[in-house]
């Protein structure tokens, strides 16, 4: 039996009462949830569509965005026996036609994910070349003990982990499904050079983050 989950950026994800949406400084969006750890909005400037199809221990992700909404970039998420998403593979890009999907180009990468079993926090994300399994980068993550901005959102672990493949301050909030991400170190697989990004937060009276700054980007978080 297949399970379909669809999200549209700029539209509420009704199942969990939160959304990612495009807005300006005067936009009120969808209001507040009134519950810490359950965001009503992250303010971003992206427009796109992501669909998830689950069958057995695999989820197929189909993503498209402006300006080519007829192009679907597909990935496959593999789950282990405990439901941890241990591998994500690029399947390539497909054009949506009247005759179905037509492959435009092949996938380039696959990713291996390592979690801390008790907290389920993502500890390590390794990116490999799909053709020859050459290690490209390793991303290591550290967290505080404080509750994350999405810690009250009830969705499968694979949903949050999928967004870890994309860099950027808004995507990194998906790693805050348990605790608050404070540090990310990316190591080049060829040279061994490293770069560390630190995430600094402003908290409300209940110790939930309401704003984040990583030195390059800033973002407000609403509940």
C-alpha positions as CSV (number, residue, x, y, z in Angstrom):
1,X,0.0,0.0,0.0
2,X,1.4,3.4,-1.0
3,X,1.3,6.5,1.1
4,X,1.3,9.9,-0.6
5,X,2.3,13.1,1.2
6,X,2.3,16.3,-0.7
7,X,3.6,19.7,0.4
8,X,3.4,22.9,-1.5
9,X,5.7,25.8,-0.5
10,X,3.4,28.8,0.2
11,X,0.6,26.5,1.3
12,X,-0.1,25.1,4.8
13,X,0.8,21.5,5.5
14,X,-2.5,20.8,7.0
15,X,-1.6,17.5,8.6
16,X,0.7,19.1,11.1
17,X,-0.6,22.7,11.1
18,X,2.6,24.3,9.9
19,X,3.9,25.6,6.6
20,X,6.9,26.9,4.8
21,X,5.9,29.9,2.8
22,X,7.1,32.9,0.9
23,X,6.3,36.3,2.4
24,X,7.5,39.8,2.9
25,X,7.9,41.7,6.1
26,X,4.2,42.7,6.1
27,X,2.8,39.2,5.6
28,X,1.0,37.6,8.5
29,X,0.9,34.2,6.9
30,X,-1.2,31.6,8.6
31,X,-1.1,33.1,12.1
32,X,0.4,31.3,15.1
33,X,-0.1,27.8,16.4
34,X,0.3,29.0,20.0
35,X,2.5,26.0,20.7
36,X,6.3,26.1,21.1
37,X,8.1,23.6,18.9
38,X,5.3,23.7,16.3
39,X,6.1,26.5,13.9
40,X,3.4,28.2,11.9
41,X,6.0,29.6,9.5
42,X,9.6,29.8,8.5
43,X,10.1,33.0,6.3
44,X,11.8,32.0,3.1
45,X,11.9,33.1,-0.6
46,X,11.6,29.8,-2.3
47,X,8.7,28.5,-4.4
48,X,8.3,24.8,-5.3
49,X,6.6,21.5,-4.9
50,X,7.6,18.3,-3.1
51,X,5.7,15.0,-3.2
52,X,6.5,11.8,-1.2
53,X,5.5,8.3,-2.2
54,X,6.1,5.6,0.4
55,X,6.0,1.8,-0.2
56,X,7.6,-0.7,2.1
57,X,11.0,0.6,3.4
58,X,11.5,3.1,0.6
59,X,10.2,6.6,-0.1
60,X,10.4,8.2,-3.5
61,X,10.7,12.0,-3.4
62,X,9.6,14.1,-6.4
63,X,10.6,17.8,-6.3
64,X,10.1,20.6,-8.8
65,X,10.4,24.3,-8.6
66,X,10.5,27.6,-10.5
67,X,11.2,28.2,-13.3
68,X,10.8,24.7,-14.6
69,X,7.8,23.3,-12.8
70,X,7.5,20.5,-15.4
71,X,10.9,19.0,-14.4
72,X,10.8,16.6,-11.4
73,X,14.0,15.9,-9.5
74,X,13.6,12.4,-7.9
75,X,15.4,10.8,-4.9
76,X,15.0,7.5,-3.1
77,X,15.1,7.3,0.7
78,X,15.9,3.8,2.2
79,X,14.9,3.0,5.8
80,X,16.4,0.4,8.1
81,X,14.5,-2.0,10.3
82,X,14.1,0.7,13.0
83,X,12.8,3.3,10.6
84,X,16.0,5.3,10.4
85,X,16.7,6.8,6.9
86,X,20.2,5.4,6.3
87,X,20.6,6.2,2.6
88,X,19.3,8.7,0.2
89,X,20.0,8.3,-3.5
90,X,19.6,10.7,-6.4
91,X,17.5,9.0,-9.1
92,X,17.9,11.9,-11.6
93,X,15.6,14.4,-13.3
94,X,12.4,13.6,-15.2
95,X,10.3,15.8,-17.4
96,X,6.5,15.5,-16.9
97,X,4.9,14.9,-20.2
98,X,1.4,13.8,-21.4
99,X,3.0,10.3,-21.8
100,X,4.4,10.2,-18.3
101,X,7.9,10.8,-17.0
102,X,10.8,11.1,-19.4
103,X,14.3,11.0,-17.9
104,X,16.3,14.1,-18.5
105,X,19.6,13.3,-16.7
106,X,21.0,10.8,-14.3
107,X,21.5,11.3,-10.6
108,X,24.9,12.2,-9.4
109,X,25.1,11.5,-5.6
110,X,24.0,9.3,-2.8
111,X,24.1,10.1,1.0
112,X,24.7,8.0,4.1
113,X,23.2,9.1,7.3
114,X,24.2,8.3,10.9
115,X,22.0,9.0,13.9
116,X,22.3,9.0,17.7
117,X,20.0,6.1,18.6
118,X,18.4,7.6,21.8
119,X,17.8,11.1,20.7
120,X,17.5,10.3,17.0
121,X,19.5,13.5,16.2
122,X,21.4,13.3,12.9
123,X,25.1,13.1,13.7
124,X,26.7,12.6,10.4
125,X,25.8,13.1,6.7
126,X,28.2,11.7,4.1
127,X,27.9,12.6,0.4
128,X,29.3,10.2,-2.2
129,X,29.7,10.2,-6.0
130,X,27.0,7.8,-7.3
131,X,29.2,6.6,-10.1
132,X,32.3,5.5,-8.2
133,X,31.4,5.9,-4.5
134,X,34.1,8.6,-3.9
135,X,33.5,10.5,-0.7
136,X,32.8,14.1,-1.5
137,X,32.0,15.7,1.9
138,X,31.2,14.7,5.5
139,X,28.9,16.9,7.5
140,X,29.0,16.5,11.3
141,X,26.3,18.1,13.6
142,X,26.2,19.1,17.2
143,X,23.2,20.0,19.3
144,X,22.3,21.6,22.6
145,X,20.0,20.0,25.1
146,X,17.3,22.6,24.5
147,X,14.1,21.6,22.6
148,X,14.3,22.2,18.9
149,X,12.1,24.6,16.9
150,X,10.3,21.5,15.3
151,X,10.3,19.2,18.3
152,X,6.5,19.2,18.6
153,X,5.9,18.4,14.9
154,X,4.8,14.8,14.6
155,X,6.2,13.5,11.3
156,X,8.4,10.6,10.4
157,X,12.2,10.9,10.9
158,X,12.8,10.4,7.2
159,X,10.8,13.6,6.4
160,X,13.1,15.7,8.5
161,X,16.2,14.0,7.3
162,X,15.4,14.5,3.7
163,X,15.7,18.2,4.1
164,X,19.2,17.9,5.6
165,X,20.5,17.4,2.1
166,X,19.9,21.0,1.3
167,X,22.1,23.6,2.9
168,X,20.8,26.9,4.2
169,X,19.4,28.2,7.4
170,X,15.8,27.3,6.8
171,X,16.6,23.7,5.7
172,X,18.7,23.2,8.8
173,X,15.7,23.9,11.0
174,X,14.4,20.5,9.9
175,X,17.2,19.0,12.0
176,X,15.7,20.7,15.1
177,X,13.1,17.9,15.4
178,X,14.4,16.9,18.9
179,X,17.2,19.3,20.1
180,X,18.6,22.6,18.8
181,X,21.4,22.4,16.2
182,X,24.3,24.6,17.3
183,X,27.2,23.5,15.1
184,X,27.9,22.0,11.7
185,X,31.3,21.0,10.4
186,X,31.8,20.1,6.7
187,X,34.9,18.2,5.8
188,X,36.1,17.9,2.2
189,X,36.6,14.3,1.3
190,X,39.6,14.9,-1.0
191,X,41.6,17.6,0.9
192,X,40.4,17.1,4.4
193,X,39.8,20.8,4.8
194,X,37.0,21.7,7.2
195,X,34.5,24.6,7.5
196,X,32.4,25.1,10.6
197,X,29.1,27.0,10.9
198,X,27.7,28.1,14.2
199,X,24.0,28.6,14.8
200,X,23.1,31.3,17.4
201,X,19.5,31.5,18.7
202,X,17.2,33.9,20.4
203,X,14.9,32.1,22.8
204,X,11.4,32.8,24.2
205,X,10.6,32.4,27.9
206,X,10.0,28.7,27.5
207,X,13.5,28.2,26.0
208,X,12.3,27.6,22.5
209,X,14.2,29.3,19.6
210,X,12.4,32.2,18.0
211,X,15.2,33.5,15.8
212,X,18.5,32.0,14.4
213,X,21.6,33.6,13.0
214,X,24.5,31.6,11.4
215,X,26.7,34.5,10.5
216,X,25.5,34.6,6.9
217,X,21.8,34.3,7.2
218,X,19.1,35.2,9.7
219,X,15.6,33.8,10.1
220,X,12.6,34.3,12.4
221,X,10.6,31.4,13.7
222,X,6.9,31.7,14.6
223,X,4.8,29.4,16.8
